[in-house]
Amino acid sequence: MRLPTRAKQSTLSDVVKDVVDNGNCSGCAGCTLASDRIRMVLADDGFLRPQVTIPREAELETSEASLFKQICPGIELHSPTPAGDSHPIFGRHVSVWAASATDAMIRHKGSSAGVLTALSTWLIETDRSTEVIGSRASRSEPTRTVPVTITTRDAALASAGSRYAPVGNVALYNPNDPYRSLVGKPCEVSAADRADNAFGVPEANRPIKLSFFCAGTPSQNATESLISNLGLGQANVTDLKYRGNGWPGEFIVESSNPPLRASLSYNESWGQHLGRDLQWRCKLCVDGTGADADISVGDFWDSDEQGYPIFAQGEGNSVAIARTARGHAILLQAANAGVIEVSPAQLSDVAQIQPLQVTRILTLRARLLGRRIAGFSVPKYRGYHLWRGALKKPVTGIRTMVGTWRRSRRSVHTATSSLTHQSSPQ
């Protein structure tokens, strides 16, 4: 196997290639804020990757490369300064709540309890935001996921429900527009926050950022193979839902010619298929719960006697974490307005029913070491105290490090040389 070589780090193409070749790109599209020469393209492996167009004069190349380094969460992340307390797994928090949307339709259509959909609608209807950036199924290609701007309740409902597929919401983000809020994966919110810093946007003028607990981004290929396994043709798909319409909801795909409908449970679709085809950056993620957001929301699963999550269908329940003073005020105002229902919650209870997020942090230092020993560069994570977690499970850490090293040695990163679907970039 040919390991990635260290780029010269002199041009935009150099630094982008270095991130992609080392498996540190999450496809968040934050890099599109660094240069209008970057577009996001679906690569052969089914993940979104940046593609740089024609080169420019040396001075501009250097400037864009520098800005890219300041924004890309695949290069470096700093733990955000707590506005209140900090938790070793879930990071900064001002307040923690069990939450759900009061609107029955929103709660039903949402992946968890409709909290993000309800907040998005409320932000628009109260003029706190003119638009909210989210994602939904492409109208022209329902198997694909695309970023959209939400301006109405109907548009928010159309974007309700998880999309377990590549999408780069930050492509629509504008650090200088405080009234265009963002709903995105933790890596997208981190990229937006880094862009705010890079462009010198004052804290008081920054757009509202909402996030959700993320276990990783599956390849688009995983979605397409799952559809094929269900006996449906890609070209005839008319609708695709990963979750929602109940909690946790089902993977549902509908097609025409002939009219067919197939479904799988959450555990079958995510646990047995989609969740097994994740990009490397997700396996090295330091923050799967959106600590850089104002508010982050996750599934507040019921659990069995051993504390393991139960995925039985029911009314959705969420944990909503206010990360900032602004996020705390938004949650309380929305609750007082009757948009959401909240009650105090404890992060210790959240940790019990979010075992993946706990394991992610406790073994991350070992995975980073395994990756580096295999010859790859890794993102720099500052202020997350990863050694504390590693020391809690040293034996597991050693096994994880060796396993990561072996998988890394077997892997070949070809995203930059095998781009496809170039007619439909994001």
Buried (B, 14 or more C-beta within 10 A) or exposed (E): EEBBEEBEEEBBBBBBBBBBBBBBBBBBBBBBBBBEBBBBBBBBBBBBBBBBEEEBEEEBBBBBBEBBBBBBBBBEBBBBEBBBEBBBBBBBBBBBBBBBBBBEEBBBBBBBBBBBBBBBBBBBBEEBBBBBBBBBBBEEBBBBBBBBBBEEBEBBBBBBBBBBBBBBBBBBBBBEBBBBBBBBBBBBBBBBBBBBEBBEBEEEEBBBBBBBBBBBBBBBBBBBBBBEEBEBEBEBBEEBBBBBBBBBBBBBBBBEEEEBEBBBBBEBBBEEBBBEBBBBBBBBBBBBBBBBBBBBBBBBBEBEEEEEBEBEEEEBBBBBBBBBEBBBEBBBEBBEEEBBBBEEBEBEBBBBBBBEBBBBBBBBBBBBBBBBBBBBBBBEBEEBEBEEBBEEBEEBBBBBBBBBBEBBBEBEBEBBEEBEBEEEBB
